[in-house]
Amino acid sequence: MRLYWAPRTRSSRVLWMLEEVGAPYERMLVDLANGGQHNPAYHAINPMEKVPALECDGATVAESGAIIAFLADRFPQMGLAPPISDVSRGRYLQWLFFSPMIEMAITQKFANVQMPEHSAGWGSFDKVFNVLSEVLTTSPYMLGEKFSAADVMIGSDLHFVIDVFKMLPPRPEFSAYLERCHSRLAFLRAQKIEADGA
């Protein structure tokens, strides 16, 4: 597998996921500062000219959520996604793809965009984080007792929102959740790769 990445981007969640999966992969640094993402060869891999992107056995996948879903299903033996026949699959997909709600809520708040809650797909900044709070107040992970690829997505978002950019005041349930995520060996390995790559 080959990961096209850059430090301090959404690539970090895919690095974490690749470390959770445990399969060998190669990292290809995309030099964003010098326009490497606009190279025609990379444009062919990801026409949006963003990172990350993944090549795996002839398949090419861009968008971090899609890559994480792809990897979870590609390596079912790692138990990072419920099987299609499992009733928890629906909730898993819901939380796996909740990340855009978080990003839009953050954008709305910090760009000071005024929108009626009923018109915005994410509702509001407070609604998004209160919904996450409801889940994480009653269970250790997004699917209950079991860590999944959805936690890679949500854990990455909360890590950036709370720990890196300090956009959200800490809440006990988020702090406890992040502590569980941060203690995973795969997360620690990914963080070291990020630090070394930076």
trRosetta pair geometry for C-beta under 8 A, 3 or more apart (Angstrom, degrees):
i j d omega theta_ij theta_ji phi_ij phi_ji
1 18 7.4 -161 101 -129 143 118
1 23 6.4 76 4 112 129 116
1 24 7.2 159 31 101 89 55
1 25 4.0 -38 81 -113 103 93
1 26 7.0 178 92 22 52 70
1 54 6.4 -13 -172 -169 106 99
1 55 6.8 163 -157 85 55 58
1 56 4.6 -3 -112 -100 94 88
1 57 7.9 -34 -82 -17 74 73
2 25 6.8 173 -83 -168 21 82
2 26 4.8 -20 -110 66 73 100
2 27 7.9 157 -160 -93 59 14
2 28 5.8 29 179 -15 102 118
2 54 7.1 153 81 -157 53 51
2 55 4.4 2 54 53 103 105
2 56 7.7 -162 27 -65 62 55
3 11 7.2 117 164 -156 114 105
3 14 6.2 166 -142 126 128 124
3 15 7.2 132 149 -82 164 67
3 18 6.4 -72 -54 -55 145 156
3 25 5.6 47 -13 158 105 129
3 26 7.1 -180 24 85 70 46
3 27 5.3 -26 70 -110 100 63
3 28 6.7 178 87 24 45 76
3 52 6.1 -25 -169 -161 92 122
3 53 7.7 155 -157 80 48 44
3 54 5.6 -16 -104 -104 66 79
4 11 7.9 -112 108 -109 49 124
4 28 4.9 -32 -100 75 64 106
4 30 5.3 53 177 -40 94 118
4 42 6.8 145 -155 -135 153 105
4 45 6.4 103 -13 123 157 151
4 46 7.2 -150 76 -4 145 127
4 51 5.7 -130 122 -122 84 97
4 52 6.0 148 79 -160 67 63
4 53 4.4 5 47 54 120 89
4 54 7.4 -142 19 -68 77 35
4 55 7.9 68 -21 -10 98 93
5 9 7.2 177 -169 61 68 117
5 11 3.6 123 -144 -161 92 147
5 14 7.0 -148 -97 73 115 120
5 15 6.7 77 -133 -58 157 103
5 27 5.7 -50 35 -153 123 98
5 28 7.1 123 20 65 72 54
5 29 6.7 -48 75 -107 72 47
5 30 6.7 165 68 13 19 94
5 51 5.4 124 -130 -179 30 133
5 52 5.1 -3 -94 -109 74 100
5 197 7.7 -26 112 -173 115 164
6 9 4.9 54 76 3 91 136
6 11 5.8 142 43 4 50 146
6 29 6.5 86 -97 -159 63 71
6 30 5.2 -77 -51 66 103 84
6 31 7.5 141 -106 -99 116 18
6 32 4.9 32 -124 -17 170 116
6 51 4.9 136 10 41 94 159
6 197 8.0 178 -165 147 35 128
7 11 7.5 -80 -86 69 19 125
7 12 7.6 56 -151 -70 48 98
7 194 5.3 122 -135 -159 93 70
7 197 4.5 172 -63 103 114 107
7 198 4.2 -169 154 -76 166 78
8 12 7.2 29 -96 -43 18 125
8 194 7.1 112 -50 -168 57 110
8 198 6.5 71 -24 -100 105 117
9 12 6.7 155 69 -14 45 85
9 32 7.4 135 -61 -36 142 154
9 51 5.3 67 111 81 152 108
9 52 7.3 149 107 -45 114 75
10 13 6.0 -33 -174 21 65 108
10 14 7.4 60 136 -11 72 100
10 50 7.8 24 40 157 122 114
10 51 7.1 170 60 105 83 68
10 52 6.3 -122 99 -3 84 87
10 64 4.3 -118 154 -39 116 146
10 156 7.9 83 -144 148 65 140
11 14 5.5 -62 -159 41 48 110
11 15 6.1 55 145 -26 77 100
11 51 4.9 -15 -57 139 114 112
11 52 4.1 119 -105 -64 77 106
11 64 7.4 -139 -83 -95 29 114
12 15 5.5 -47 -149 32 36 116
12 16 6.5 40 151 -20 65 102
12 156 6.5 157 98 -143 97 117
12 190 6.5 109 -170 157 72 116
12 194 5.5 25 -114 -90 105 134
13 16 5.5 -48 -153 34 36 115
13 17 6.4 37 149 -19 65 104
13 64 5.3 72 69 -179 120 133
13 68 6.7 -42 136 -66 107 131
13 152 5.7 117 -171 156 92 92
13 153 6.4 63 -170 -102 144 46
13 156 3.7 -19 -92 -88 108 168
14 17 5.4 -50 -145 38 37 113
14 18 6.2 41 153 -21 67 102
14 52 4.6 -84 20 45 154 167
14 54 6.9 -153 -167 -59 140 118
14 64 5.5 -124 -47 -136 102 87
14 67 5.1 -2 -113 108 120 141
14 68 6.6 -126 -100 -64 69 82
14 71 7.9 140 -148 -16 79 147
15 18 5.8 -54 -147 36 29 111
15 19 6.5 28 154 -16 63 106
15 27 8.0 21 -104 -99 102 124
15 190 4.1 133 121 -144 102 103
15 193 5.6 -155 -168 79 138 138
15 194 6.6 164 72 -56 165 91
16 19 5.8 -59 -153 38 30 110
16 20 6.5 33 149 -21 65 104
16 152 5.4 170 105 -145 118 103
16 155 7.9 -140 147 90 162 118
16 156 6.6 -165 26 -77 149 112
16 186 5.9 92 -168 134 65 98
16 187 5.4 17 -134 -104 111 61
16 190 4.1 -70 -80 -17 61 172
17 20 5.4 -50 -149 34 35 114
17 21 6.3 35 152 -20 66 104
17 67 7.3 144 71 120 151 94
17 68 4.9 -143 -91 -118 161 85
17 71 5.3 114 149 76 121 153
17 72 7.6 -73 -159 -53 119 81
17 80 7.8 115 -148 176 88 161
17 149 6.5 44 -124 -133 114 93
17 152 4.9 69 -76 -169 91 163
18 21 5.6 -52 -146 35 33 113
18 23 7.3 -90 -161 57 76 79
18 25 5.2 -59 -163 18 135 153
18 71 6.9 -104 -83 -133 58 155
18 190 7.7 126 56 -94 86 109
19 22 7.2 39 179 -72 34 50
19 185 7.8 -141 154 114 117 70
19 186 3.7 152 115 -157 103 84
19 187 7.4 -177 83 -47 138 24
19 189 4.6 167 -141 78 144 122
19 190 4.9 -129 0 -52 143 94
19 193 8.0 -163 -60 -3 127 136
20 78 6.6 105 141 172 85 142
20 80 6.2 91 137 -89 130 141
20 149 7.8 170 94 -95 154 71
20 152 6.7 -103 -7 -79 152 129
20 184 7.5 -2 -93 158 96 136
20 186 4.2 72 -70 -173 61 171
21 71 5.4 -92 -65 175 144 114
21 74 7.8 12 -138 81 140 101
21 75 4.7 117 -147 39 102 164
21 78 5.6 -99 -124 -46 53 165
21 80 7.4 -66 -82 -5 73 150
22 75 7.9 158 46 -173 82 155
22 78 6.9 166 18 -99 107 124
22 186 7.9 -87 -61 -98 76 115
23 75 6.4 -144 -28 -85 124 139
27 193 7.5 165 -56 -174 159 126
27 197 7.5 -91 146 -97 154 134
29 36 7.9 30 126 105 70 169
29 197 6.9 179 -99 -157 116 111
30 36 4.7 -177 -173 106 64 121
30 37 5.4 66 167 -75 125 76
30 42 6.3 105 -122 -130 118 151
30 51 5.1 -178 45 -67 138 127
31 34 4.6 -9 133 45 119 102
31 35 7.4 1 101 51 90 38
31 36 3.7 106 51 -22 74 133
32 35 7.7 51 -169 -65 30 17
32 36 6.4 -70 -61 43 30 95
32 37 5.7 26 -110 -21 70 117
32 51 7.2 -99 -65 2 116 121
35 38 4.7 -36 -179 28 91 117
35 39 7.6 123 132 -41 78 72
36 39 5.7 -17 -168 -16 51 116
36 42 6.7 81 150 -13 72 159
37 42 5.9 -119 -147 116 37 145
37 46 8.0 -50 -158 79 91 114
37 49 4.3 104 151 177 100 86
37 50 6.7 37 -156 -84 140 22
37 51 6.9 -111 -100 -33 116 88
38 42 7.5 46 48 66 10 117
38 43 6.9 20 -163 -59 36 108
38 49 5.7 32 -85 -148 52 142
39 42 4.5 76 67 13 95 104
39 43 6.8 -157 91 -13 45 85
40 43 5.2 -49 -142 33 35 119
40 44 6.7 41 157 -24 64 98
41 44 5.9 -50 -160 26 31 113
41 45 7.2 26 144 -14 60 103
42 45 5.4 -53 -156 35 45 112
42 46 6.6 -25 165 41 77 86
42 49 6.7 83 116 -124 106 72
42 53 7.8 155 -163 30 84 146
43 46 7.3 -88 -139 74 25 50
43 47 5.9 47 -176 -114 73 50
43 49 5.9 -15 -100 -78 75 95
44 47 7.8 29 -109 -70 16 72
45 53 5.0 116 142 131 111 158
45 55 7.1 -70 -137 -59 117 106
45 60 5.8 -137 -149 -160 71 134
45 62 7.2 127 140 -66 74 112
46 49 6.3 162 104 -67 92 23
46 50 6.2 -104 142 51 137 60
46 51 7.7 152 49 -88 163 40
46 53 4.2 -135 -45 -74 124 138
46 62 4.0 123 -115 -99 106 143
48 62 6.5 163 31 146 114 149
48 63 8.0 71 25 -64 151 82
50 62 7.2 108 69 -175 89 120
52 62 7.4 -177 103 -143 52 61
52 64 5.7 84 36 -88 103 82
52 67 6.1 -38 95 -10 117 166
53 60 6.8 4 175 -174 108 89
53 61 6.9 170 -160 88 64 45
53 62 4.4 -26 -107 -98 91 82
53 67 7.7 -169 -140 -76 26 131
54 60 7.3 165 86 -152 51 46
54 61 4.9 -10 59 60 98 93
54 62 7.7 176 19 -80 67 38
54 67 4.8 119 -1 -132 131 116
54 70 7.1 -180 74 81 141 142
54 71 7.7 -82 179 -57 174 105
55 59 7.2 161 -155 83 47 50
55 60 5.4 -15 -101 -100 74 75
56 59 5.1 -20 68 61 80 98
56 61 7.3 -11 19 10 108 109
56 70 7.4 155 38 144 145 126
56 74 6.8 -11 141 -138 153 164
59 70 7.4 -172 129 -163 141 137
61 66 5.4 -152 -177 123 108 107
61 67 5.0 147 115 -92 119 70
61 70 4.9 -90 -89 -24 174 165
62 66 6.9 38 86 65 38 132
62 67 7.4 -29 -159 -51 13 104
63 66 4.2 62 82 15 106 114
63 67 6.7 176 86 -15 52 85
64 67 5.6 -55 -145 35 33 112
64 68 6.3 30 158 -18 67 105
64 99 7.8 -92 87 124 111 168
64 153 7.7 142 125 -112 106 88
65 68 5.8 -55 -147 37 31 109
65 69 6.4 30 154 -16 65 106
65 96 6.5 121 -160 155 99 83
65 97 5.9 87 -176 -105 145 67
65 99 5.8 -161 -76 38 121 137
65 100 7.9 -53 -29 -33 153 91
65 153 6.2 47 -109 -112 84 132
66 69 5.7 -54 -147 39 32 111
66 70 6.1 37 152 -23 65 107
67 70 5.5 -54 -148 36 30 116
67 71 6.3 27 156 -17 65 106
68 71 5.9 -53 -144 37 31 108
68 72 6.3 33 156 -21 64 106
68 96 7.0 -166 102 -159 118 104
68 149 5.1 152 162 -177 102 115
68 152 5.7 -170 -143 89 136 132
68 153 6.1 175 82 -60 168 98
69 72 5.8 -54 -147 34 30 112
69 73 6.4 17 159 -7 64 110
69 81 7.5 85 -144 -94 58 147
69 96 6.1 92 -80 165 98 144
69 149 6.9 142 -89 127 43 150
70 73 6.3 -70 -153 44 25 101
70 74 5.8 25 154 -24 66 115
71 74 5.4 -54 -134 37 31 113
71 75 6.2 -9 174 16 67 108
71 80 7.7 -13 113 79 88 146
71 149 7.3 156 80 -115 93 135
72 75 7.1 -80 -144 55 18 80
72 76 7.8 58 155 -92 56 53
72 78 7.6 -113 -136 73 55 114
72 80 4.4 -119 -127 98 92 105
72 81 3.7 96 153 -30 122 121
72 148 7.5 46 -134 -180 138 83
72 149 4.0 -70 -75 -38 136 151
73 76 6.6 5 -157 -67 37 87
73 81 5.9 -39 -66 58 63 155
75 78 4.7 31 128 0 108 116
75 80 7.3 36 86 24 97 117
76 79 7.5 57 171 -67 52 37
76 81 7.1 -76 -116 59 71 95
76 83 7.1 51 -151 -90 128 83
79 146 7.6 -97 153 -172 111 123
80 147 7.7 -37 -122 120 72 79
80 148 5.5 123 -172 -155 54 56
80 149 4.4 79 154 -45 106 89
80 152 7.8 17 -167 -16 125 124
81 89 7.7 51 169 -123 86 82
81 92 6.1 119 -149 165 71 148
81 148 6.3 99 -88 -164 41 107
81 149 5.4 -11 -66 11 89 123
82 86 3.7 -116 171 78 112 142
82 88 4.5 167 -69 82 164 96
82 89 4.5 -133 90 -75 115 68
82 92 5.2 -170 18 -25 107 152
82 143 7.5 176 -38 -145 116 155
82 148 7.4 -27 -26 -120 77 142
83 86 4.8 109 57 -16 73 104
83 89 7.0 -75 90 -71 36 121
84 89 5.9 71 -138 -116 30 164
85 89 7.6 116 54 -21 17 140
86 89 4.9 123 74 -36 82 94
87 90 7.1 -34 176 13 51 104
88 91 5.5 -54 -163 44 63 108
88 92 5.8 73 138 -30 80 103
88 143 5.8 74 179 -155 128 118
89 92 5.4 -55 -147 36 33 119
89 93 6.4 31 157 -18 67 103
90 93 6.0 -57 -152 35 29 106
90 94 6.4 33 150 -23 63 106
91 94 5.3 -49 -148 32 36 119
91 95 6.4 23 159 -9 68 104
91 142 7.8 180 147 145 99 89
91 143 6.3 132 107 -112 117 83
92 95 6.4 -66 -152 42 26 98
92 96 6.0 30 153 -25 65 112
92 142 7.9 109 -118 110 52 113
92 143 5.9 8 -86 -83 81 129
92 148 5.9 -90 -131 146 106 159
92 149 7.7 62 -175 55 106 90
92 150 5.5 -144 -156 -37 63 130
93 96 5.4 -51 -137 35 31 116
93 97 6.3 3 169 5 65 110
94 97 6.9 -85 -158 49 18 88
94 98 6.5 40 148 -54 62 101
95 98 5.1 -30 -145 -4 40 125
95 135 7.8 129 -101 -148 128 171
95 142 4.3 141 177 172 165 140
95 143 7.3 -141 32 -55 149 79
95 150 3.9 56 102 -166 110 135
95 153 7.3 153 141 70 75 122
95 154 6.1 -38 176 -42 102 130
96 99 7.9 -37 156 -11 37 102
96 148 8.0 -78 -73 124 98 113
96 149 6.1 26 -112 104 112 98
96 150 4.5 -90 -69 -96 67 82
96 153 5.7 116 -149 9 49 152
97 100 7.0 -10 174 12 71 102
97 153 7.9 -39 -65 167 23 169
98 101 5.2 -47 -174 30 66 120
98 102 6.7 67 134 -23 81 98
98 132 7.9 144 144 -80 146 99
98 150 7.8 54 18 -159 109 101
98 153 7.3 128 52 121 80 127
98 154 6.6 19 70 -84 120 100
99 102 5.5 -53 -154 32 41 113
99 103 6.4 36 153 -16 71 104
99 153 4.9 -99 -57 177 122 112
99 154 7.2 -134 -77 -78 80 53
99 157 5.6 -169 -128 -60 85 137
100 103 5.5 -53 -144 39 39 111
100 104 6.0 37 158 -18 70 106
100 122 7.7 -136 120 -73 72 116
101 104 6.0 -57 -145 40 27 107
101 105 6.2 30 155 -21 63 108
101 121 7.2 -118 -103 116 84 90
101 122 4.1 151 -149 -118 76 101
101 123 7.9 27 -158 21 112 88
101 128 5.2 174 145 -121 102 116
102 105 5.8 -56 -148 35 28 112
102 106 6.4 27 155 -17 64 107
102 122 7.9 -170 -38 -139 21 136
102 128 5.9 156 -95 170 52 137
102 132 7.9 47 -88 -49 108 142
102 154 7.8 150 -43 -127 149 65
102 157 4.6 49 113 -178 163 146
102 161 7.0 -102 178 -52 116 142
103 106 5.8 -56 -149 37 31 110
103 107 6.2 31 153 -19 65 108
103 157 7.6 -104 -53 -130 75 118
104 107 5.5 -51 -144 37 33 114
104 108 6.2 38 155 -23 65 104
104 120 7.2 171 143 -175 127 111
104 121 7.1 33 88 67 169 96
104 122 4.5 171 85 -14 121 147
105 108 5.7 -52 -148 33 29 113
105 109 6.5 24 156 -17 63 107
105 122 5.1 -135 -57 146 86 143
105 123 7.9 2 -92 66 108 76
105 124 6.9 76 -128 144 97 30
105 125 4.4 130 -176 -109 95 55
105 127 7.7 -145 -110 61 128 78
105 128 4.0 -95 -60 14 159 153
105 129 7.1 175 142 -29 156 87
106 109 6.0 -58 -148 37 29 107
106 110 6.1 -3 167 5 67 114
106 125 7.3 107 -73 -120 32 100
106 161 6.4 -127 -90 -112 131 109
106 167 6.0 28 -136 151 107 158
107 110 6.7 -73 -137 49 22 90
107 111 5.5 1 173 1 65 120
107 113 7.1 9 129 11 80 132
108 111 6.6 -65 -129 48 15 95
108 113 4.8 -91 -138 58 63 105
108 115 6.5 -80 -135 22 124 117
108 120 7.1 25 -88 -136 152 155
108 122 7.5 -162 -9 73 140 130
108 124 7.3 -128 109 -148 152 52
108 125 5.9 -149 82 -54 112 95
109 112 7.5 8 170 -75 28 43
109 125 4.3 69 -62 -87 117 149
109 167 7.6 118 89 178 135 111
110 167 6.8 -61 -59 -139 130 119
115 119 5.6 -122 175 77 98 112
115 120 4.7 95 117 -54 134 115
116 119 4.5 78 68 5 93 108
116 120 7.2 178 84 -10 48 87
117 120 6.2 -64 -145 37 32 103
117 123 5.1 14 -166 -169 92 63
117 124 4.8 -44 -109 -40 99 108
117 127 6.7 117 -149 -29 118 143
120 123 6.0 -118 88 -9 101 5
120 124 6.7 107 65 -68 140 51
122 127 7.1 151 146 80 67 113
122 128 5.4 -5 176 -70 105 118
123 127 3.4 -68 113 81 135 158
123 128 6.5 172 58 -47 105 71
124 127 4.5 98 49 3 77 105
124 128 7.1 -141 88 -8 41 84
125 128 6.2 -59 -156 30 27 109
125 129 6.8 2 160 1 63 110
126 129 6.4 -70 -149 47 30 97
126 130 5.7 29 158 -20 70 115
127 130 5.8 -60 -141 40 25 110
127 131 6.3 29 159 -23 63 106
128 131 6.1 -60 -157 31 25 110
128 132 6.8 19 151 -11 62 106
129 132 5.5 -48 -146 39 40 112
129 133 6.1 48 150 -26 65 104
129 168 6.4 177 -114 -139 152 142
129 171 7.9 143 166 -7 113 144
130 133 5.3 -51 -146 35 34 118
130 134 6.6 44 152 -27 64 97
131 134 5.7 -45 -154 24 33 115
131 135 7.1 27 151 -13 61 101
132 135 5.9 -57 -157 36 36 108
132 136 6.1 12 157 -2 71 115
132 154 6.9 168 -132 -159 120 122
132 158 7.5 174 166 -77 153 120
132 174 7.5 50 124 -89 117 100
133 136 6.1 -68 -137 50 28 97
133 137 5.8 37 162 -32 67 108
133 171 6.1 -42 -112 123 115 161
133 173 5.6 113 -146 67 71 142
133 174 7.2 -51 -97 -46 79 94
134 137 6.1 -55 -146 26 21 113
134 138 7.1 -7 164 3 56 111
135 138 6.7 -88 -165 45 27 92
135 139 6.3 -49 172 44 69 103
135 142 6.1 19 153 -131 143 58
136 139 6.9 -80 -116 65 32 64
136 140 7.9 32 -146 -151 70 17
136 142 7.8 -29 -72 -83 84 57
136 173 4.3 128 112 159 101 112
136 174 6.5 80 103 -78 156 51
136 176 7.6 159 165 72 108 99
136 177 4.8 -41 -152 -59 134 138
137 173 4.7 -61 -78 -98 65 149
139 142 7.7 108 96 -122 121 6
139 143 7.7 -121 140 95 147 21
139 144 4.7 -86 -153 -122 141 40
139 145 7.0 -99 -161 -51 100 47
140 144 7.6 33 42 155 74 33
140 145 6.3 51 39 -122 112 44
140 176 7.9 -98 -130 134 73 107
140 177 7.3 159 -171 -108 52 73
140 180 6.0 134 -178 -91 102 171
141 144 6.4 -9 65 68 85 27
141 145 6.8 34 29 149 106 7
141 146 6.2 -106 65 80 143 32
141 147 5.1 -150 -106 -90 156 50
141 148 6.8 127 153 11 133 79
141 150 8.0 114 164 80 97 100
141 151 5.2 -48 -153 -76 104 133
141 177 7.7 131 -98 -139 45 96
141 180 7.4 -122 -72 118 84 147
142 148 6.7 -92 62 48 103 107
142 150 4.5 -107 75 114 148 122
142 151 5.5 -166 5 -71 107 75
142 154 5.6 126 -63 19 134 152
143 146 5.4 -39 90 67 112 90
143 148 5.2 48 7 -2 134 134
143 150 6.5 112 -33 47 102 135
143 151 7.9 -93 9 -39 89 101
147 151 5.2 -76 -154 34 75 155
147 180 7.9 -159 -85 146 115 114
147 184 7.4 136 -151 -89 163 137
148 151 5.6 118 57 1 55 95
148 152 7.9 -98 115 -2 47 86
149 152 5.2 -38 -159 22 50 118
149 153 6.9 47 147 -14 69 97
150 153 5.8 -54 -157 37 39 110
150 154 6.1 22 154 -5 73 110
151 154 5.8 -55 -129 50 36 100
151 155 4.9 38 167 -22 70 117
151 181 6.4 -162 164 -99 107 107
152 155 6.1 -49 -124 44 17 110
152 156 6.1 22 162 -22 55 111
153 156 6.0 -61 -151 33 21 109
153 157 6.6 17 156 -15 60 107
154 157 5.7 -55 -149 37 33 111
154 158 6.3 25 157 -12 67 107
155 158 6.0 -57 -143 42 29 105
155 159 6.1 38 154 -27 64 107
155 177 7.1 -143 -104 147 84 99
155 178 6.8 143 -149 -111 83 61
155 181 3.8 166 -148 -125 135 154
155 187 7.6 -80 136 -101 139 134
156 159 5.5 -53 -148 32 29 117
156 160 6.6 21 158 -12 64 105
157 160 6.1 -61 -153 39 30 104
157 161 6.0 21 156 -14 68 113
158 161 5.6 -56 -134 44 33 109
158 162 5.5 4 173 5 71 116
158 163 7.9 66 132 -3 64 94
158 174 5.7 -154 -164 -158 134 107
158 177 6.9 19 93 98 165 121
158 178 5.9 -133 116 -76 118 106
158 181 8.0 128 68 22 116 157
159 162 6.8 -67 -130 50 14 89
159 163 5.1 -31 -167 31 58 124
159 164 6.5 50 139 -14 71 104
159 178 6.2 142 -85 -134 72 112
159 181 7.1 -117 -61 105 113 140
159 182 7.6 138 -106 -73 115 95
160 163 7.1 -39 -79 55 13 83
160 164 4.7 -33 -139 39 50 128
160 165 5.9 29 163 1 70 107
161 164 7.7 48 6 47 15 86
161 165 6.2 -43 -133 55 26 109
161 167 4.9 -79 -163 56 70 113
161 168 5.0 23 148 6 107 117
162 166 7.1 36 -171 -105 32 36
162 167 7.3 -86 -74 48 35 70
162 168 5.3 -56 -86 65 77 98
162 170 6.1 89 -160 -92 121 70
162 174 6.1 162 -67 144 160 132
162 175 7.9 -147 161 -80 153 64
162 178 6.7 -113 73 -60 140 156
163 166 7.8 -37 156 -65 7 61
163 178 6.8 162 -43 -168 121 150
168 171 7.9 -45 146 -12 108 96
168 174 7.7 -58 113 134 127 176
170 174 6.3 -151 -157 77 61 113
170 175 5.2 45 -171 -61 114 111
171 174 4.5 79 58 11 88 107
171 175 6.8 -162 82 -10 40 87
172 175 5.6 -57 -144 37 30 112
172 176 6.2 28 160 -17 66 107
173 176 5.9 -52 -145 37 29 110
173 177 6.3 31 154 -19 62 108
174 177 5.6 -54 -145 38 32 113
174 178 6.1 30 157 -17 67 107
175 178 5.9 -56 -145 39 28 108
175 179 6.3 33 153 -24 62 105
176 179 5.6 -51 -149 32 31 115
176 180 6.8 32 151 -18 62 101
177 180 5.8 -55 -156 34 33 110
177 181 6.4 28 149 -14 67 107
178 181 5.4 -53 -144 41 37 111
178 182 5.7 36 157 -20 70 110
179 182 5.8 -54 -137 41 27 110
179 183 6.3 29 159 -25 61 108
180 183 6.0 -59 -150 30 27 111
180 184 7.6 41 150 -36 57 92
181 184 6.1 -43 -169 4 39 114
181 187 5.9 118 157 -77 71 161
182 187 5.8 -130 -129 118 31 146
182 188 7.5 79 178 -67 59 80
183 187 7.6 54 54 52 22 129
183 188 7.9 -5 -164 -42 21 113
184 187 4.3 86 70 4 96 106
184 188 7.0 -170 92 -7 50 84
185 188 5.6 -56 -148 38 36 112
185 189 6.3 37 154 -20 68 104
186 189 5.8 -52 -147 36 31 111
186 190 6.3 31 154 -18 64 107
187 190 5.7 -57 -149 38 30 111
187 191 6.3 33 153 -21 65 106
188 191 5.7 -52 -147 34 31 113
188 192 6.6 33 153 -20 63 102
189 192 5.8 -55 -153 33 33 111
189 193 6.6 35 150 -19 65 103
190 193 5.6 -51 -150 34 35 113
190 194 6.4 39 150 -21 65 104
191 194 5.5 -50 -149 34 34 116
191 195 6.3 33 153 -19 65 105
192 195 5.7 -53 -146 37 32 110
192 196 6.1 29 156 -15 66 108
193 196 5.9 -58 -145 41 28 108
193 197 5.9 25 157 -19 64 114
194 197 5.8 -62 -144 40 24 109
194 198 6.3 27 157 -27 63 106
195 198 5.8 -51 -147 27 29 112
